[in-house]
Amino acid sequence: MKQIKFLRIDDRLIHGQVIVGWLPKLSPKQLLVVNEKIQNDFMRQELMSLSVPENITLSFSSPEEAADKIISDSCLLLTASPEDAWHCLQNGVAPEVFNVGGMHSKPGKEEIFEALHLDSQDRKYFKMIIDSGVEPVFQPTPQNEPLLLSDIL
């Protein structure tokens, strides 16, 4: 198992809330983006790297290889979906905090809470995550009060 500080689900991956909110609060040494599409999209990787401070190592991975890419226990791991997060957990990633940030409106998704839209696939993976003993918290920014995801679902 690879212990890390923080795993976050946010369908926007690297964006303002992460850069301005979470990075200063967590002070990670590594930012690991776990997403099949981005892992193979060097243009998007380059764009994402422009906003990450130089003192943070930025890495990209598939969910299956995420544990192997972790180089620091102060890693902030970002993924876009509960499915990818589940696969990270199943492949040896052990987060101290499992954070759910923005999952935004898309066709077929139902609004559960502000900035939290889920479909049946999302619910299935969140149930599997919770049933495995991991307790995700919904907290879009460090200024928001963390809410247990199990209380929202």
C-alpha positions as CSV (number, residue, x, y, z in Angstrom):
1,M,0.0,0.0,0.0
2,K,1.2,3.5,-0.8
3,Q,0.1,6.0,1.8
4,I,-0.7,9.5,0.6
5,K,-2.0,12.6,2.2
6,F,-5.0,13.5,0.0
7,L,-7.0,11.9,-2.8
8,R,-9.4,14.3,-4.5
9,I,-12.2,13.6,-7.1
10,D,-12.8,16.7,-9.2
11,D,-13.9,16.4,-12.8
12,R,-11.9,19.5,-13.7
13,L,-8.7,18.0,-12.3
14,I,-6.2,20.9,-12.1
15,H,-8.0,24.3,-11.8
16,G,-8.2,27.3,-9.5
17,Q,-9.6,25.6,-6.4
18,V,-6.8,23.1,-6.4
19,I,-4.0,25.6,-7.2
20,V,-5.1,28.5,-5.0
21,G,-7.0,26.5,-2.3
22,W,-5.7,23.0,-1.7
23,L,-2.0,23.4,-2.7
24,P,-1.3,26.1,0.0
25,K,-3.3,24.2,2.6
26,L,-1.7,20.8,2.0
27,S,1.8,21.7,0.8
28,P,2.2,18.5,-1.2
29,K,5.6,17.6,-2.8
30,Q,3.8,15.8,-5.6
31,L,0.6,16.3,-7.6
32,L,-0.5,13.1,-9.4
33,V,-3.2,13.4,-12.0
34,V,-4.8,10.0,-12.5
35,N,-6.8,9.8,-15.8
36,E,-6.5,7.5,-18.8
37,K,-7.2,10.3,-21.3
38,I,-4.8,12.8,-19.8
39,Q,-2.1,10.1,-19.3
40,N,-1.8,9.9,-23.1
41,D,-2.5,13.6,-24.0
42,F,0.8,15.4,-23.8
43,M,-0.8,18.7,-24.9
44,R,-3.2,18.7,-21.9
45,Q,-0.4,17.6,-19.6
46,E,1.7,20.6,-20.8
47,L,-1.3,23.0,-20.3
48,M,-1.8,21.6,-16.7
49,S,1.8,22.0,-15.9
50,L,1.7,25.7,-16.6
51,S,-0.3,26.3,-13.4
52,V,1.6,24.0,-11.0
53,P,4.3,25.6,-8.9
54,E,7.9,24.5,-9.8
55,N,8.5,23.1,-6.3
56,I,5.8,20.5,-6.8
57,T,6.5,17.4,-8.9
58,L,3.7,16.9,-11.4
59,S,3.0,13.3,-12.6
60,F,0.4,11.6,-14.8
61,S,-0.9,8.0,-14.5
62,S,-3.6,5.5,-15.2
63,P,-5.6,4.3,-12.2
64,E,-3.9,0.9,-12.4
65,E,-0.4,2.4,-12.2
66,A,-1.1,5.2,-9.8
67,A,0.5,3.6,-6.7
68,D,3.8,3.0,-8.7
69,K,3.9,6.7,-9.6
70,I,3.7,8.0,-6.0
71,I,7.1,9.4,-5.0
72,S,6.0,11.1,-1.8
73,D,3.6,10.4,1.0
74,S,2.6,14.1,0.8
75,C,1.1,13.4,-2.6
76,L,-2.1,15.1,-3.7
77,L,-3.7,12.7,-6.1
78,L,-6.4,14.1,-8.5
79,T,-8.9,12.0,-10.4
80,A,-12.0,12.9,-12.4
81,S,-14.4,10.1,-11.3
82,P,-15.3,7.8,-8.5
83,E,-14.5,4.9,-10.8
84,D,-10.9,6.0,-11.3
85,A,-10.6,6.6,-7.5
86,W,-11.9,3.1,-6.8
87,H,-9.3,1.6,-9.1
88,C,-6.6,3.6,-7.4
89,L,-7.7,2.2,-4.0
90,Q,-7.9,-1.3,-5.5
91,N,-4.3,-0.9,-6.8
92,G,-2.7,0.0,-3.5
93,V,-3.3,3.8,-3.0
94,A,-4.2,4.5,0.7
95,P,-5.3,8.1,1.2
96,E,-5.3,9.8,4.6
97,V,-8.1,12.0,3.3
98,F,-10.5,11.0,0.5
99,N,-12.0,14.3,-0.7
100,V,-14.8,14.8,-3.2
101,G,-14.8,18.2,-4.9
102,G,-16.7,19.3,-7.9
103,M,-18.6,16.8,-10.1
104,H,-20.5,19.0,-12.4
105,S,-23.7,18.9,-14.4
106,K,-23.6,16.7,-17.4
107,P,-26.4,14.8,-19.3
108,G,-27.7,11.9,-17.2
109,K,-26.4,13.3,-13.9
110,E,-28.6,14.3,-11.1
111,E,-27.8,17.2,-8.7
112,I,-27.3,15.8,-5.2
113,F,-25.7,18.9,-3.7
114,E,-24.4,22.1,-5.1
115,A,-21.5,21.2,-7.5
116,L,-22.2,17.5,-6.9
117,H,-23.9,15.7,-9.8
118,L,-24.0,11.9,-10.0
119,D,-25.3,9.2,-12.3
120,S,-25.9,5.6,-11.4
121,Q,-22.2,4.6,-12.3
122,D,-20.9,7.3,-9.9
123,R,-23.3,6.1,-7.1
124,K,-22.2,2.5,-7.7
125,Y,-18.5,3.3,-7.2
126,F,-19.1,5.6,-4.2
127,K,-21.1,2.7,-2.6
128,M,-18.1,0.4,-3.3
129,I,-15.7,2.9,-1.8
130,I,-17.8,3.5,1.3
131,D,-18.4,-0.3,1.7
132,S,-14.6,-0.9,1.6
133,G,-14.3,1.2,4.8
134,V,-13.1,4.5,3.2
135,E,-15.1,7.5,4.3
136,P,-15.1,10.2,1.6
137,V,-15.8,13.8,2.5
138,F,-17.4,16.3,0.2
139,Q,-15.5,19.6,0.5
140,P,-15.0,21.7,-2.7
141,T,-12.6,24.2,-1.0
142,P,-10.7,24.3,2.2
143,Q,-13.0,27.0,3.4
144,N,-16.1,24.8,3.0
145,E,-17.2,22.6,5.9
146,P,-16.4,18.9,5.2
147,L,-19.5,16.8,4.9
148,L,-19.5,13.0,5.0
149,L,-20.4,11.8,1.6
150,S,-22.4,9.0,3.1
151,D,-24.7,11.6,4.8
152,I,-25.3,13.3,1.4
153,L,-26.0,10.2,-0.6
